[in-house]
Amino acid sequence: MTTLKVHQAWLVKFYQQRQWYQYSPFIRLNFLTEEVGELSRAIRALEIGRDHPGESTPSQADLNANLEEELADVLDQVLIMSSKFKLDPEQLLQASEQKLKQRFKDETGV
């Protein structure tokens, strides 16, 4: 199984080889926004469908595969962004948990 750090290292190397890594975080944020839009479209197709002339109706397997692809694309952009700012992706997970545990510390089960 690939860890976030291993995938991030592979991804950075791949992006560098393709001459994609040099883009600034500001430009990279636009790529992330684009990917979130594609994720939104994938979720819409799964949840309520698309009634668009000229498009065939995809199978459930195709819809699920597209959702997985778009989620992976968003994750990759986040990993590249965190690399640009020299942030450890594992630390991002810990920071998220810590923030939520602190914010909701008075609630049972958290």
SVG drawing of the C-alpha trace seen along z (x, -y; Angstrom):
<svg xmlns="http://www.w3.org/2000/svg" viewBox="-32 -33 44 35">
<polyline fill="none" stroke="black" stroke-width="0.4" points="0.0,0.0 1.3,-3.5 1.5,-6.1 0.8,-9.8 4.5,-10.6 5.5,-8.0 2.9,-9.1 3.7,-12.7 7.4,-12.0 6.5,-10.1 4.1,-12.8 6.6,-15.6 9.2,-13.7 6.6,-13.1 5.5,-16.7 9.1,-17.9 9.9,-15.5 6.8,-16.9 7.8,-20.5 4.6,-21.0 6.1,-21.5 7.6,-25.0 4.2,-26.7 3.6,-28.9 1.2,-28.0 -1.1,-30.8 -1.3,-29.1 -1.5,-25.7 -4.6,-26.9 -6.3,-27.5 -5.5,-23.9 -7.0,-22.7 -10.1,-24.8 -10.4,-23.2 -10.2,-19.7 -12.8,-20.6 -15.1,-21.6 -14.5,-18.3 -15.2,-16.5 -18.4,-18.5 -19.5,-17.3 -18.7,-13.7 -20.7,-13.9 -23.6,-15.6 -23.7,-12.8 -23.8,-10.2 -26.4,-12.0 -28.8,-13.5 -27.5,-12.5 -26.9,-14.7 -29.6,-15.4 -27.3,-16.5 -28.0,-16.0 -25.2,-14.0 -24.0,-12.4 -24.6,-8.7 -25.8,-7.5 -22.8,-6.1 -23.0,-2.9 -22.7,-2.9 -19.2,-1.5 -18.2,-4.3 -19.7,-6.9 -17.8,-5.4 -14.6,-5.2 -15.0,-8.9 -15.6,-9.9 -12.4,-8.0 -10.4,-9.6 -11.6,-13.1 -11.0,-12.6 -7.5,-11.4 -6.9,-14.5 -8.0,-16.8 -5.8,-14.9 -2.8,-15.1 -3.2,-18.9 -3.3,-19.2 -0.2,-17.0 1.6,-19.2 0.5,-22.4 1.7,-21.0 5.0,-20.1 5.4,-23.7 5.0,-25.0 7.1,-22.2 4.3,-20.8 4.3,-17.1 1.0,-15.5 1.0,-13.3 1.2,-16.4 -1.8,-17.8 -3.8,-14.8 -2.7,-15.2 -3.5,-19.0 -7.0,-18.2 -7.7,-15.7 -6.3,-18.0 -8.3,-21.0 -11.6,-19.0 -10.9,-17.3 -10.2,-20.7 -13.2,-22.4 -15.6,-19.6 -13.9,-18.5 -17.1,-19.0 -19.1,-16.6 -19.3,-12.9 -17.3,-10.4 -14.8,-12.8"/>
</svg>
